[in-house]
Amino acid sequence: LPSPDNLTEAHLLLETTISNCKVQLIQKSLADQLVHCDTLQLQYSCLQVEKAMTSLTAAELHVGWVHTLLRRNGYSPDQVGTAM
């Protein structure tokens, strides 16, 4: 940076530098908020995955129960699938 030639230039240079610093702080704050938002979205997605896994487990248990019921009644799950 060139040295200011007078008090007015020095004052403007100082104010510009302070303003640039404030802009950098605002940009950092925005970046921090974006990271926070992304973290919250990730946590929400993890909850959605847990719910999906619970539903999948319940569906798998239901399929197993139906297979057991079919076998108890003398059917093979393969026979039922081909009879449709």
Secondary structure, DSSP 8 states (H G I E B T S, - for coil): ----SSHHHHHHHHHHHHHHHHHHHHHHHHHHHHHHHHHHHHHHHHHHHHHHHHHHHHHHHHHHHHHHHHHHTT--HHHHHHH-
